[in-house]
Amino acid sequence: MKTLETKRLILRPFEETDFEAVHAYASVADNVMYMDWGPNDESDTKKFIAESIASSKENPCRSHQYAVVLKSTQKLIGGCCLLRSGTEQAEIGWILHRDYWKQGLGTEVGKRLVEYGFGELGLHRIVARCDAENYGSYRVMENIGMRREGCFLEARPAHKFSDKKYGDEYLYAILKDEWEAIQEIAYYNSMPVIFEDFIDVPELTDGEIELICIAKKPAIPEKKWVPAYEFEIRTNGCCAGEINLRIGYTDSLYYGGQIGYAVDEQYRGHGYAAKACRLLAPVIREHGMKKVLITNEHTNIASRRTCEKLGAKLIRKARLPEWHDLYKEGQRFVNVFEWSIDIMD
């Protein structure tokens, strides 16, 4: 079983000498109140360690049980697991000594387990479960990109201090393509952008169409909206459609794109959308952006062809998260295209 590392932690196989540290959290009701096991007596803890050591030596390993160790002190502060079911799915879980709660360590553990499962074990789907009252645990699941897929009523023993016999259970999950999208979002969000103010827009025309700036909309941080330019697409003095340019990179723009366009029906079939995108290149460059994203509903063939005419690269068909406005409007998937500054001319 492979040892894993994070910025602050080492995740390694358990050892017989770990008994005291494991028992220190596994035997305390406050520490395991939401677990469907414990509090442990000494024989419970010894059995767990012995079984974990044995499973770590299996080849292939299906029950990855890890001791969570602080790099700074080499102190064991908890445990975590990745339990495979079949070849493409696994369940993950974690527990930390209460002295180390609310320090972001659970999120660090969860992210590493997901990365290992998808990046190295080739899994398709990873799930996690918790008591529906365990806010700390399901917040970790959300922080690492998992979705709540369901609430199962009275599906587990109630927590240790409940007067009820049964408790409800949340099920969270993440798919490999969702995890890959999270990595891509982090990449784009790290890209350079320059915005001190809106620029004086130069003349934008190719002789057939021109773009006329009709609005410069400032950012609205509380809504997570970035600054944006709005243009009319005109031909022979008539409005043929519109195109917008959003300045910056955010989680929302990964799915919504920096460029959005619409051409009026009577002007379609002339490639105006692609031509309008090309005319935006000087403005994009002025704001220091190296790449922009253009997204479209995966069934929108015309918009996809526009991206292909531009030489934009299809990154993926992305599943929309429930928090996104496009999801709320009824869409479920979008094509995400990357358009590089190097091929804008």
N, C-alpha and C positions, 0 to 999 in steps of 0.2 A: 504494500500500500504506500502510495507516494506521499511524502511530507509536503505540505503546502505552506506558503507564507503570505502575509499581508504587510502593510506598512508597520503595524505595531505588534503583530501576532505571528506565532508559529502554530500550525495545525499538524500534529504528529500522532503516530499510533500510541495507544496507551501502554504503560509499563506497570509491572507489579509494584514498583515503588511509588506509584501515584495514589495509593490507597488513601492516605490522610487528606490530601488535597481534594480528591473526588468526594470523599465522605463528608468533608466540611460543607459542601453545598447540597449534596444529595440527601443528607440526613435531616435537614432543617425544613420544617413545614413551610415557613415563610418563603423559602427559596424555591420550593417545588409546588407551590400552592395550585398552579394551573396545569401541572403535568398530570398525565393519566397513570403515573407511577409514583412511588415514594409516599412519605419520607422513608428512606432506606434504613434498615438495620445493617450491621457490619457484614452479615452474610450476603445481603442483597448487593452491597457495593463490591464485595470480593467476587461475586458471581458475574456482575456486569464487567468488571475489569478482565476477568479470565476469558469471558466470551468475546470481548472486544479484541483482545490479543489474538485469540484463535482465528477470528474472522479476518483480521488484518493480514494473516499469512496465507489465506486462500488465494488461489490463482485460477480463474480471475476472481478478484475481490468483489463481492456484491454488497456487503455491509461495511461501509467505510465509517468507522467510529474514530473520531479524532479527539485528542486532548487539546484544549485551547491554552496556549502558553504565552505569557507576555515576553516579548523580546527583551525589554529593558531589564527585567529581573529574573527571567527564566522561571517565573512562578506559574503553576497551573491554576487557571481561574475559571475553568468551565469545560464543557464538552460540546461537540457538534457531530452531525452524521449526515451521510448521503447513502440512502438505501435504495438499491436498484431493484426495479420490478420489470422483468423482461429485458430487452436489449436497448430500448429507447426512452424509458421513463424512470424517474427516481423521485423519492421524497427526501426533503432535507429538514433538519431540525437543529436546535441549539439550546443551550442553557449556560448561564454565567452566574458565578457567585454574586450575590446581591450587592456586595461592596463595589462591583464594577458595572452596575447598571447605569444607564443614562450618560454614557460616555461615547456612544457611537460604535462600540465594539461589536455589538450584535449585527449591525449593518455591515461592518467590515467582514465578519464571518460569513454572513449570508451571501454577500457579493462574491466572495472567493469560492464558495461552494458552487454557486451558479456558473461562474466562469470555468471552473474545473469540469463540471458536468457537461456543459455545452462545448467548451473549447478543446477539451482533451478526451473526454469519454464518448463524445459523439451523440449525446442524448438529444431527443426531440422535444421532450416536455419534462418540466420539473414542478412538483407540487409541494405544498407545505400546509400544515393544519395547526389550529390552536383553539383554545377555549374562546368563545365569543366575547368574554369579559376581559381577555388578556390584551389590553390595548397596546402595551409595549411590544408584544410579539407581532401583532398584525401590522403595526406601524413599520417594523423592520421589513416585513414582507412587502409592504407598499414602497418603502424606500429603495428596495432592490429591484423594483420594476414588476413585481407580481400583481396579478389581478385577482380580486375576490370573485370566485366563480359560484359560490353558494354558501348558504347558512343551513346547516343540518340540525334540526330541532332534537334536543335531548339525545344526542348521538354519542355522548361520552359521560363518564362520571363527573358530577359537579365538582367545582374546585374545593380545596381542602377546608375552607372556612364557610362554605355555603350550607344553608339549612335544607337545600334541595338534594334529591338523590341524583338527578341528571342535569347536565349542562348542555348548552348549544355549542356547535362547532363551526368555525369558519374554514372553508377550503380556498386556498389561493393557488395560482398556477402561473407559469410563464413558459412560452414556447421559444424555441431557438431563434426563430425569425424576429420575435419581439426583442429578445436579448441583443441580437445583432443590430437592430434599429437603435437601441439604447447606446451601443458603442459608436454608431455613426453619428448620432445626435451630439455626443460628447466631442467627436472630431470636428464637426461643423461649428459647434459653439466655441471652439478654441481658435477659430480662424480670425484673421485681422479684419477690422472694420474701422473707418474713420468717420466720426460724425461730430463736428463742432457746431454746425448749423446747416441749413439747407443751402445749396449752391444756387447761383444764378444759372438757370438752365440755358445751355447754348441752343442754337437752331438745330433741330433734329429732323432732318428730311433726307430722303434718298431720291427726290425728284418725282416719285409716284405718290408717296404718302408723307405726311408730316405728323409729328407729335406736338401737341400744345398742352403745356402744363396748366391744369385748371385748379389744382389744390396742392398744398404742402401741409400735410397733417402731422403735428408734433406727436411725440411718444406719449403714451398714457401708461406709466409704470404700473399703476394699480390694476390695470387690465392686461398687463404684459404685452401691450402694443408698442411696436417700434415706430420710428419716424417713417413716413411714406409720402411718395409723390403719386399724384393721379394725373393721367394724361388722356386727352381725346386723341383718337386716331382719325385723321382727316385726309380726304382725297378730293381734289378739285373743289376745296372749300367746304365740303360736306362732311359731317361726322359719320364715320364708318364703324366706330366702336370705341373701346376704351382699353387702357393698359395701366397697371399699377406697379410701382417698384417700392418694396419695403427694405429699409436699410438696417441690416443687422442679422444676427443668427440667434434663434431661440428654439426651445423644444417645440413650440407651436408651429414655427415656420418650417420645421423639418417636414411636417405633414401638409402645411398650407402653401409653402413656397415663398420666395422673395418676389417672384413675378406672377401676376395674374392678369388675364386678358379675356376680352369678349368682343367678337366681331358681329355686327348686325347682320341679320340673315341675308339681306339683299346684296351684301358686299363679300359674302363668303366665296371661297373657291379661287381667290387671287393671291393667297399666301400672305395676307396682310398681318396676321398674328406673328408669323416668323419675322417678317420685315420690321415690325414694330419692336420686337424684342432686340433685334440687332441695333436699332437706333438708340436703345437705352445704354449701349456699351460705354459711351463717354461719362455718363452719370455714375454708372457702376464703378468705373475706374477711379473717378474723382473721390469716391468714398472708400477707396482702398480695398475693395472686396475682390478676392481672387476667384471665387466661385459663387454661383447662385443656384438655388433649387427652383425647379418648376414642377408642380404636381398637378395631376389631373385624375378625375374619377376613372377607375380602371376600365370602364366600358366606353369612355369617351375617345373614340378612334381618331376623330379630327384633331383633338388636342395632342394626342400622342404623335400623330404625324407631324404636327408643328414642331414638337421637341426633336423628332428625328431629323427634320430639315435643318434645324439649328446645329446638328451634330452633338446634341446633348446625350449624355450616357444614362441609361436606365439603371438606377441603383437597386431598386427593389419594388415589388408590390407590397406596400406596407399596410398592416392592419391598424385601423384608426383606434386610438385610445378613447375611452368613454368620455373623458373630460374635454375632448376637442370639439370646437364648434361644428366642424364638418360631420362628426359623429351624431351630434344632436340634430343636425339637419337631415339625417337619414342615411348618410354614406357610411360604408363599413371598410372600404379599402381605397387606397390611392396609389397611383404610380408615382414614384419619386425619381425625377430626372436631375442630374447634375450638369450644369452648363459652365464650362471653364472659361475664364477670362482670355486664355490663350487662343481660343477659337471663336471669339466673338466677332472679329472683323470679317 
